[in-house]
Amino acid sequence: MKNALITGATGMIGSIVLDHCLKSEEIASVTSIVRRKSGVEHPKLKEIIHEDFTDYTSIRDHFRDIDVAFYCIGVYTGAVPDDIFRKITVDYTVVFTDALKAESPGVTLCFLSGAGADLSEKSRTSFARYKGMAENHLLQSGLNFFSFRPAYIYPVEKRKEPNLMYRISRRLYPLIRLFGNNASIRSTELGHAMFLAGINGATSTFLENRDILELLK
């Protein structure tokens, strides 16, 4: 049985991953690092309330003896200024990865990235460039990891959409699906696939939308 660590468990994808972990006989314990209580209670679950995601010094003990980690922190493009977007997308990843590497070097990390992530770091799109920076740090860390690059994520649970683009995308989802298995994925599918990769591994380090769906077959 595995000890799991998850961050971002109060978000759309992280909450799904957490649910799979708590229900799985493969997982012995789950440590969840959150800014606020999730409201989830389970004998396996230990929630660590932590405010500063750029410094884990005070809770480094909770990074020890971890077998599988799920990094599900993210922010919508345009939701925050560019400097904050970079901080959340790149800096948070670097600090988390470094702490994990130091305390549990044999861990498997499942990282929530996004379609178009640019390892050359030259994209004109900040999302692609910053996700590429984060992935490059994972490569340099030497950790065993899988980076998930979903396209449009259809939220199965009802929610308030963050902006007009997402409101339109939700309405157009039946049409988006017609563009094939590299155009979209349901939130429940993505969360389940991340969990499965953490338990069973995957055939590729970088998983595009179609590759993520293949994990579910």
JODALIN-V952920 format. One record per pair of residues at least 24 apart in sequence whose C-alpha atoms are under 6 Angstrom apart, sorted by sequence separation. I is the first residue (numbers start at 1). J is the second residue. D is the distance in Angstrom with one decimal. If there is no record, write none. Layout:
BEGIN
I:J:D ; I:J:D
END
This chain:
BEGIN
1:26:4.9 ; 2:27:4.7 ; 3:28:5.6 ; 5:30:5.7 ; 7:32:5.8 ; 1:27:5.3 ; 2:28:5.4 ; 3:29:4.9 ; 4:30:4.7 ; 5:31:4.7 ; 6:32:4.9 ; 7:33:5.0 ; 1:28:5.4 ; 5:32:5.9 ; 182:209:4.9 ; 10:38:5.9 ; 182:210:4.8 ; 181:210:5.1 ; 153:184:5.8 ; 156:187:6.0 ; 151:183:5.5 ; 152:184:4.5 ; 153:185:5.1 ; 154:186:4.6 ; 155:187:5.2 ; 151:184:5.1 ; 153:186:5.5 ; 154:187:5.7 ; 115:149:4.5 ; 153:187:5.7 ; 110:145:5.7 ; 113:148:5.3 ; 114:149:3.8 ; 115:150:5.2 ; 108:144:5.1 ; 109:145:4.5 ; 110:146:4.9 ; 111:147:4.8 ; 112:148:5.1 ; 113:149:5.0 ; 114:150:5.1 ; 115:151:5.0 ; 63:100:5.8 ; 108:145:5.5 ; 54:92:5.7 ; 66:104:5.8 ; 53:92:5.9 ; 64:103:4.8 ; 65:104:5.7 ; 68:107:5.4 ; 70:109:5.9 ; 63:103:5.7 ; 64:104:5.4 ; 67:107:4.7 ; 68:108:4.7 ; 69:109:4.7 ; 70:110:4.8 ; 71:111:4.9 ; 72:112:5.3 ; 54:95:5.9 ; 68:109:5.8 ; 90:134:5.0 ; 14:72:5.3 ; 149:207:5.7 ; 151:209:5.9 ; 146:205:4.6 ; 147:206:4.9 ; 148:207:5.0 ; 149:208:4.8 ; 150:209:4.6 ; 146:206:6.0 ; 147:207:6.0 ; 4:66:5.8 ; 3:66:5.1 ; 6:69:5.6 ; 3:67:5.3 ; 4:68:4.9 ; 5:69:4.6 ; 6:70:4.7 ; 7:71:5.3 ; 8:72:4.7 ; 2:67:5.6 ; 4:69:5.5 ; 6:71:6.0 ; 7:72:5.9 ; 8:73:4.6 ; 68:198:5.9 ; 17:191:5.0 ; 16:191:5.2 ; 13:191:5.3 ; 17:195:5.8
END
